[in-house]
Amino acid sequence: MPADPRQRRAARHAQPPADSPRTAPRKTPITPDRITDAALQVIATEGYDALTIRRVAAVLGTGPSSLYAHIVNKDDLDDLLIGRLLAGIELPEPDPDRWRDQLRDVYARIRDQYLKYPGVARAALVIVPTHLDTLRVGEGILAILLAGGIEPQTAAWALDALTLYVSAYALERSLVHQRQQHHDDPWVFSREELIDRFNALPADRFPHTRSHAAELTAGSGHDRFDFTLGLIIDNLTPDHRTTPSERGTSS
């Protein structure tokens, strides 16, 4: 096993470790999987802001140095977290006739994974993905876009834009939910309160905000998510000049 945590990181991202017989240890060893489990436990109970190497080590009943034998730093832990969440995303076989619906479905699944762990989407916004499951999902989404006839450069940037939006949406929802848990937070407003505040604005300076207060505050559940995702996806125009191989389909 490589002594340098950076080499270990590269090794675990290159291929799954081969099974080898070994005697059962007297104490459960620290592994990247156990570190990831503990980190998700911290986020689920305390939120992403509480996540530190020291806090994860405490959950595992060990010291931070034990974790640094397996991970490089907090960024490496973020990479493990997003990889674990994306490992649960099933990717469809790209269908040129259903590619837009397939994109909506995959990104809704990613959204739901992030929302299970308050604030974890912040990690998705800043990591440089190296985890094989993160790369697997990116590969699958790119394959769907290409199958839909989207020109490769447009597909690459669409992948980036959609992924950024989903992460930002999940983070915003987590932050709003966090504030709503504190009923004494003066910045938490109901829709009715927001409408009242908009209607109280000076009419000469905010005529449109006053007139359309209901529309500005409308939307429940994931209505706004579906709208924005559709706004991006439905405006992607297939390039019929692309070859079958570029679209990921056979001729």
N, C-alpha and C positions, 0 to 999 in steps of 0.2 A: 504494500500500500504506500503511495507517495507520502512523504513526510510533510511537504508544503501543502497547506489548505488550498492554495490556488490550483495546485496540480490535482488535488483530489476533486475539486470542483470541475475541472476540465475532464477528468476521468469519468465522473458520474454523468456528465452531459454527453459523453461520446457514445457510450453503449451501456446496457444493463450489466451489472456485475455477474460473473459466472457463479453458479451455485457450487459450493464446495463443502464437504463434510467438516464439521467442527464440533468440538465438545461444548456442551451447554455451559455458558458462563454462570458464575455464582450471582452476578449482578447484571441486570439488563443493561446492555451497552448503549451509549449515546450514539445515535445515527442521524443522518439528515432527515429521515422520515419522522423520527421521534421529535426532533427539533421542530419540524414543521407542524406536527400535531400539537405540541405545546404552544407554539406561536398562535395557531388558530384558536386554541382554547383561551388565550389571553385576549385576543381580539373579540371573540364571541361574548366574553363576560365583562370586559373592561373597555373595549374599543381599541382602534388602531393606535390612537395617541399614546396608549399605555404600553405599547410594544417596544421593548428594549431587549438587548442581549441579556442583560442582568435579570430582567423579569422572566424571560424564557428559562434561563438557567435555574431560577428559583422554583419554577413549576416542575422542572425535572429533578429537583433536589440535588443540584450540583453547582459548580462555580462557572463563571463565564469562560475561563480558560478551557474547560472541557468542550464548550461549543466551538471555540476557535480552532480546535483540532479538526473540525469538520466543515466549518463555513469560514469565509474570508472576513465578512463584515455584515453590517445591517443590510446593505444593498444585496448581498448574496442571499440573505434571509428573505428579502422581498421577492427575489427571483424564484426561490423555492415555493413561497406562498402562492404566487400567481400560477406557477406551473402546476401545483397541486389542484387549485380550483379549476383550471382549464383541462386537467386530466379527465374531469367528469363530463366534458363536452363531446357529444357524439356528432360526427360530421357525416352529412349525407353524400351519396354519390352525386357529383355535379350533374344537374339536369338543365340543358339549354332552354327547356320550356318552362322551368319553374325556378330559375336562378334567383329572381327577386324574392320570392317567398322563402327560399332556402336561406338567403342572407338574413331576412327578418327573423327567422326561427333561430338561427345560430346566435345572433346577437342578443335576442331575448333570453336565451339560455345563459349567455355570459353575464348579462345584467343580473339575472336572478342569483347566479353564483356569488357575484360581488355583494349583493344586498344581504346575503346571509351573514356577512361579517362586516360590521359597521366600520366604514372608513378604509377598508382594505383596497378599494379602488385607487386610493392615493398611491399605493405601491405600483399599480399597473401604469400610472401616468409617468412614472419616473424611471422605471427599470429599463435597462438595455437587455432585451430578452435573449437568454441563452439556454433556458430550460427546454428540453426536447418537447414537452407537451405544449408549451407556449408556442414554439416554432411549428409544431404539428397543426395547431389550430390556425395559425397564420397561413400555413401552406394550404389548408383546406378551404379557407375563405378565398384565397387568391385563385384556387382552382375553380371555385364557383363563379367568380367574376369573369375569368377567362372563358369558361364554358358558356357564359352569357354573351360572348362576343365583345367584351370590353377590351379596348386596346391596352396592352401591357402596362404602359406608363400610367394611364388613367386608372387601371385596376390597382396598381401599387399605391397610388395616392388616395384612392377611394378606401382601400383597406386601412390606411393610416387614419384618414378622417373619421371613418365609422368607428374604429377602435377607440380613438380619442374621445369621441362623443359619448360612447357607451360608458367609458370609465368616468368621464366628468359627470354624466347624469347620475350614475350610481353613487359617486362621492357626494354630490349635492343632496340626494335623497337621504343619505346617511347623516349628513350634517343637520339637515332639517329635522330628521327624526330625533337626533341627539338633543337639539334645542327644545323640541316638543316635550321631552321627558322632564324638563325643568319648567314647571308651570309658572314660576316666578320670573322667568326670563322676559324682560320688557320688549324684546325684539320678535317675540312669537305672536303672530296675528292670525285670526281666523279670516276666512274669505270675506265674511260680512264686514269685519273691521277694516280690511284693505279697501273694500268698495266705499265705505264711509269716508276713509281718508282721501281717496281719489276724488270723491264727489265734493270734498271740502276744499280742494285746491282752487286757487283763483281762476275764474272762468276765462279771463282775458289772456292768461299765460298757458293754461293747460286745457284748451277746449276739447281736444281729441281724447285725452286721458279721462276727462270727466264723462264725455259722451259714451266712451267704450270701456268703462270700468268693469262691466260684467264680462266682456270678452277677454280683457287683459288678465282676469283672475279665473277664467274658466278652465276646466279640465280636471278630471279625477283619475285616480289610479295611474296608469301609464299612457294616458291619452297624448300627452305632450311628447313622450318618448316615441310612440308610434308615428306621430305626425312628423317629427324631425327625421327619424330614420327613413320614413317614406320619402321625405323631401329630397334626401340625398340619393337614395337608391333609384327612385322613379325618374330621376333626371340623369342617370347614367345611360348614355346612348351606345348601343352595340355598334361595333365597327365591323361591318360585313366583309371587310377586306382581310380580316385576320384569317389565318390558316387553321384547319382543324387541330393541329398540334399545339398552336398557341392558345386555343380555346380549351385544351385538355380533353378533346373528344376524338374519336376515331372517324376516319372518312368512310 
